[in-house]
Amino acid sequence: MIMDFKSTQTIYRQIVNWVFEQILSGSWKPGERAKSVRELAVAFEVNPNTVMRSYEYLQNQDIISNKRGIGYFINEDATEKILAIRKKEFLEEEVPEFLKNMRLLGIDFNEIVNSD
């Protein structure tokens, strides 16, 4: 697992997205224990505080829960919550950029629908 330190996206957010992918792909299943902060810090070669920030974000979004002394666990409705977060981000960030580029390049919607 490698972080892209040159990316414009923060490291903690890259870790969040990686966790999202693990859950969406079924690698991490609802109810299962997530990797520990230390495990991910070693795997990603980052400071444990960075992973902790990622896990705090995931907790705030109700994707994972902390069971004191045991670790972090994937919440039962994590998949649905991730899909809602990703959909919101897509609609707020990517779609406007896409539409702006269509307008700037003079691309008609029908060109997109009919392209192979």
CYANA upper distance limits for C-alpha pairs under 8 A (distance plus 0.5 A):
  1 MET  CA     43 ALA  CA      6.62
  1 MET  CA     44 PHE  CA      6.11
  2 ILE  CA     43 ALA  CA      8.43
  2 ILE  CA     44 PHE  CA      6.13
  2 ILE  CA     45 GLU  CA      8.29
  3 MET  CA     11 ILE  CA      7.36
  3 MET  CA     14 GLN  CA      7.67
  3 MET  CA     44 PHE  CA      6.78
  4 ASP  CA     11 ILE  CA      8.11
  5 PHE  CA     11 ILE  CA      7.52
  9 GLN  CA     13 ARG  CA      7.05
  9 GLN  CA     14 GLN  CA      7.14
 10 THR  CA     14 GLN  CA      6.82
 11 ILE  CA     15 ILE  CA      6.81
 11 ILE  CA     50 THR  CA      7.78
 12 TYR  CA     16 VAL  CA      6.80
 12 TYR  CA     50 THR  CA      6.07
 12 TYR  CA     51 VAL  CA      6.83
 12 TYR  CA     53 ARG  CA      6.89
 12 TYR  CA     54 SER  CA      5.58
 13 ARG  CA     17 ASN  CA      6.67
 13 ARG  CA     54 SER  CA      7.13
 14 GLN  CA     18 TRP  CA      6.66
 15 ILE  CA     19 VAL  CA      6.72
 15 ILE  CA     51 VAL  CA      7.60
 15 ILE  CA     54 SER  CA      6.87
 16 VAL  CA     20 PHE  CA      6.68
 16 VAL  CA     54 SER  CA      6.05
 16 VAL  CA     55 TYR  CA      8.07
 16 VAL  CA     57 TYR  CA      8.30
 16 VAL  CA     58 LEU  CA      7.59
 17 ASN  CA     21 GLU  CA      6.70
 18 TRP  CA     22 GLN  CA      6.78
 19 VAL  CA     23 ILE  CA      6.80
 20 PHE  CA     24 LEU  CA      6.54
 20 PHE  CA     82 ILE  CA      7.06
 21 GLU  CA     25 SER  CA      6.30
 22 GLN  CA     26 GLY  CA      6.72
 22 GLN  CA     27 SER  CA      5.53
 22 GLN  CA     28 TRP  CA      5.91
 23 ILE  CA     27 SER  CA      6.46
 23 ILE  CA     28 TRP  CA      5.25
 23 ILE  CA     29 LYS  CA      6.64
 23 ILE  CA     30 PRO  CA      8.30
 23 ILE  CA     78 ALA  CA      8.09
 23 ILE  CA     79 THR  CA      7.06
 24 LEU  CA     28 TRP  CA      8.48
 24 LEU  CA     79 THR  CA      6.58
 24 LEU  CA     82 ILE  CA      8.38
 28 TRP  CA     32 GLU  CA      7.24
 28 TRP  CA     34 ALA  CA      7.62
 28 TRP  CA     74 ILE  CA      7.97
 29 LYS  CA     74 ILE  CA      7.28
 30 PRO  CA     73 PHE  CA      8.19
 30 PRO  CA     74 ILE  CA      5.35
 30 PRO  CA     75 ASN  CA      5.92
 30 PRO  CA     76 GLU  CA      5.17
 30 PRO  CA     77 ASP  CA      7.74
 30 PRO  CA     78 ALA  CA      7.29
 31 GLY  CA     73 PHE  CA      6.51
 31 GLY  CA     74 ILE  CA      5.68
 31 GLY  CA     75 ASN  CA      6.35
 31 GLY  CA     76 GLU  CA      6.42
 32 GLU  CA     73 PHE  CA      6.07
 32 GLU  CA     74 ILE  CA      6.20
 33 ARG  CA     71 GLY  CA      7.37
 33 ARG  CA     72 TYR  CA      6.27
 33 ARG  CA     73 PHE  CA      4.80
 33 ARG  CA     74 ILE  CA      6.89
 34 ALA  CA     71 GLY  CA      7.89
 34 ALA  CA     72 TYR  CA      5.90
 34 ALA  CA     73 PHE  CA      5.80
 34 ALA  CA     74 ILE  CA      6.95
 35 LYS  CA     39 GLU  CA      6.62
 35 LYS  CA     40 LEU  CA      7.01
 35 LYS  CA     72 TYR  CA      7.97
 36 SER  CA     40 LEU  CA      6.87
 36 SER  CA     71 GLY  CA      7.12
 36 SER  CA     72 TYR  CA      7.60
 37 VAL  CA     41 ALA  CA      6.58
 37 VAL  CA     48 PRO  CA      6.63
 37 VAL  CA     51 VAL  CA      6.30
 37 VAL  CA     52 MET  CA      6.70
 37 VAL  CA     55 TYR  CA      8.43
 38 ARG  CA     42 VAL  CA      6.69
 38 ARG  CA     48 PRO  CA      6.52
 39 GLU  CA     43 ALA  CA      6.63
 40 LEU  CA     44 PHE  CA      6.37
 40 LEU  CA     45 GLU  CA      8.49
 40 LEU  CA     48 PRO  CA      8.34
 40 LEU  CA     51 VAL  CA      7.33
 41 ALA  CA     45 GLU  CA      6.05
 41 ALA  CA     46 VAL  CA      5.50
 41 ALA  CA     47 ASN  CA      6.38
 41 ALA  CA     48 PRO  CA      5.54
 41 ALA  CA     50 THR  CA      8.29
 41 ALA  CA     51 VAL  CA      6.64
 42 VAL  CA     46 VAL  CA      7.22
 46 VAL  CA     50 THR  CA      7.25
 46 VAL  CA     51 VAL  CA      8.08
 47 ASN  CA     51 VAL  CA      7.52
 48 PRO  CA     52 MET  CA      6.58
 49 ASN  CA     53 ARG  CA      6.63
 50 THR  CA     54 SER  CA      6.97
 51 VAL  CA     55 TYR  CA      6.74
 52 MET  CA     56 GLU  CA      6.56
 53 ARG  CA     57 TYR  CA      6.78
 54 SER  CA     58 LEU  CA      6.76
 55 TYR  CA     59 GLN  CA      6.53
 55 TYR  CA     64 ILE  CA      8.13
 56 GLU  CA     60 ASN  CA      6.62
 57 TYR  CA     61 GLN  CA      6.75
 58 LEU  CA     62 ASP  CA      6.71
 58 LEU  CA     63 ILE  CA      5.71
 58 LEU  CA     64 ILE  CA      6.32
 59 GLN  CA     63 ILE  CA      6.30
 59 GLN  CA     64 ILE  CA      5.59
 59 GLN  CA     65 SER  CA      6.31
 59 GLN  CA     66 ASN  CA      8.28
 61 GLN  CA     81 LYS  CA      8.22
 62 ASP  CA     75 ASN  CA      7.64
 62 ASP  CA     78 ALA  CA      7.73
 62 ASP  CA     81 LYS  CA      8.17
 63 ILE  CA     74 ILE  CA      6.74
 63 ILE  CA     75 ASN  CA      6.06
 63 ILE  CA     77 ASP  CA      7.97
 63 ILE  CA     78 ALA  CA      5.20
 63 ILE  CA     79 THR  CA      8.50
 63 ILE  CA     81 LYS  CA      7.34
 63 ILE  CA     82 ILE  CA      7.85
 64 ILE  CA     72 TYR  CA      6.80
 64 ILE  CA     73 PHE  CA      5.86
 64 ILE  CA     74 ILE  CA      5.05
 64 ILE  CA     75 ASN  CA      5.67
 64 ILE  CA     78 ALA  CA      7.80
 65 SER  CA     72 TYR  CA      5.98
 65 SER  CA     73 PHE  CA      5.84
 65 SER  CA     74 ILE  CA      7.11
 65 SER  CA     75 ASN  CA      7.01
 66 ASN  CA     70 ILE  CA      8.29
 66 ASN  CA     71 GLY  CA      6.20
 66 ASN  CA     72 TYR  CA      4.89
 66 ASN  CA     73 PHE  CA      6.87
 67 LYS  CA     71 GLY  CA      5.93
 67 LYS  CA     72 TYR  CA      6.63
 67 LYS  CA     73 PHE  CA      7.95
 74 ILE  CA     78 ALA  CA      7.09
 77 ASP  CA     81 LYS  CA      6.88
 78 ALA  CA     82 ILE  CA      6.55
 79 THR  CA     83 LEU  CA      6.69
 80 GLU  CA     84 ALA  CA      6.74
 81 LYS  CA     85 ILE  CA      6.71
 82 ILE  CA     86 ARG  CA      6.52
 83 LEU  CA     87 LYS  CA      6.43
 84 ALA  CA     88 LYS  CA      6.64
 85 ILE  CA     89 GLU  CA      6.70
 86 ARG  CA     90 PHE  CA      6.51
 87 LYS  CA     91 LEU  CA      6.64
 88 LYS  CA     92 GLU  CA      6.54
 89 GLU  CA     93 GLU  CA      6.10
 89 GLU  CA     94 GLU  CA      7.79
 90 PHE  CA     94 GLU  CA      5.44
 90 PHE  CA     95 VAL  CA      6.68
 91 LEU  CA     95 VAL  CA      5.76
 91 LEU  CA     96 PRO  CA      7.80
 92 GLU  CA     96 PRO  CA      7.21
 93 GLU  CA     97 GLU  CA      7.12
 94 GLU  CA     98 PHE  CA      6.57
 95 VAL  CA     99 LEU  CA      6.57
 96 PRO  CA    100 LYS  CA      6.54
 97 GLU  CA    101 ASN  CA      6.71
 98 PHE  CA    102 MET  CA      6.72
 99 LEU  CA    103 ARG  CA      6.71
100 LYS  CA    104 LEU  CA      6.65
101 ASN  CA    105 LEU  CA      6.42
102 MET  CA    106 GLY  CA      6.36
102 MET  CA    107 ILE  CA      5.38
102 MET  CA    108 ASP  CA      7.67
103 ARG  CA    107 ILE  CA      6.81
107 ILE  CA    111 GLU  CA      7.14
107 ILE  CA    112 ILE  CA      8.30
108 ASP  CA    112 ILE  CA      7.57
109 PHE  CA    113 VAL  CA      6.93
110 ASN  CA    114 ASN  CA      6.40
111 GLU  CA    115 SER  CA      6.32
